[in-house]
Amino acid sequence: NTEERTLAAVRAKFDLLSPSEIEAQRQELGLTQRELARRIGTSEESISRWETGLVVQSRAMNKLLQVFFFVPSARAGLGSNGFRKVGEGGVSMMWASSSANLRFRSTGLQPATPSGNKLRECA
């Protein structure tokens, strides 16, 4: 169908995980849709829509999914409720996720751009 081909083209253009990849990675980790949703800070309905292909996840959420699936230390850092405070080099950082994006919060650092790709020191 035309809509499915269009969504597949969007996923390919932006190098997003496919519905089958999301489902396979979740199952490989032994998580339910509800558990994955809680861990990354989104809804169970969003996970279901991504896995069935009804909705394409945002690029920011796709990055979070990739980190969660492929970086065990990050997965452990997200804990069971999607939030965990960590300290590194005297800087207190917290990763917080929503269904729309991944935000970086810290003491002394803030994203320099809305995309959060670069960090700068705060005054």
C-alpha positions in Angstrom: 0.0 0.0 0.0 1.1 3.6 -0.7 1.0 4.7 2.9 3.2 1.9 4.1 5.7 2.5 1.4 5.8 6.2 2.3 6.4 5.5 6.0 9.1 3.0 5.0 10.7 5.6 2.9 10.6 8.1 5.8 12.2 5.5 8.1 14.9 4.8 5.6 15.7 8.5 4.8 16.1 9.3 8.5 17.7 5.9 9.4 15.0 5.1 11.9 14.4 1.7 13.5 11.7 -0.2 11.6 8.6 -1.6 13.4 10.0 -5.1 13.3 13.4 -3.9 14.7 11.7 -2.2 17.6 9.6 -5.2 18.5 12.6 -7.6 18.1 14.9 -5.6 20.3 12.2 -5.2 23.0 11.5 -8.9 23.0 15.2 -9.7 23.0 15.4 -7.7 26.3 12.4 -9.6 27.6 10.4 -6.5 28.1 6.6 -5.9 27.6 5.5 -2.9 25.7 4.4 -1.4 29.0 7.8 -2.0 30.6 9.7 -0.5 27.6 7.4 2.5 27.7 8.0 3.1 31.4 11.7 2.8 31.0 12.0 5.4 28.2 9.3 7.7 29.5 6.6 7.2 26.8 3.2 5.5 26.6 2.4 1.9 26.0 0.2 3.1 23.1 3.2 4.8 21.5 5.2 1.6 21.6 2.3 -0.3 20.1 1.9 2.2 17.3 5.6 2.1 16.5 5.7 -1.7 16.4 2.6 -2.0 14.2 3.9 0.8 11.9 0.9 3.0 12.4 3.1 5.9 13.6 6.8 6.8 12.9 8.7 7.6 16.0 10.4 11.0 16.2 14.2 11.1 15.4 14.8 12.1 19.0 12.8 9.1 20.3 14.5 6.9 17.8 17.9 7.9 19.2 16.7 7.1 22.7 15.5 3.7 21.5 18.8 3.0 19.9 20.7 4.0 23.0 18.4 1.9 25.2 18.6 -1.1 23.0 22.3 -1.1 22.1 24.1 0.6 25.1 23.6 -1.6 28.2 25.1 1.0 30.6 22.6 3.6 29.4 19.8 1.0 29.7 20.8 0.4 33.3 21.0 4.2 33.9 17.4 4.7 32.9 16.3 2.4 35.8 12.8 1.2 36.0 11.0 4.5 35.8 12.9 6.2 33.0 14.9 8.6 35.2 18.1 8.3 37.1 20.4 10.9 38.4 24.1 10.2 37.7 27.3 12.1 38.5 30.3 12.3 36.4 33.4 14.4 37.0 31.6 16.5 39.6 28.8 17.4 37.2 25.3 16.3 38.2 23.3 15.2 35.2 19.8 13.9 34.6 18.4 12.4 31.4 14.7 12.8 31.1 12.6 11.6 28.3 9.1 12.4 26.9 7.3 11.1 23.9 8.4 14.1 22.0 12.1 14.4 22.7 15.1 13.7 24.9 16.2 16.6 27.1 19.5 17.0 28.9 19.4 18.7 32.3 22.5 19.4 34.2 24.2 21.6 36.7 26.3 24.1 34.8 25.5 22.8 31.3 22.6 23.4 28.9 21.9 22.5 25.3 23.3 25.3 23.0 20.6 24.5 20.4 17.0 23.3 20.6 18.1 20.0 19.3 20.4 19.6 22.3 23.3 18.3 20.1 25.9 20.7 21.5 26.5 21.6 25.1 27.8 24.9 26.5 28.6 26.1 29.9 26.0 28.3 31.6 26.9 31.5 33.4 
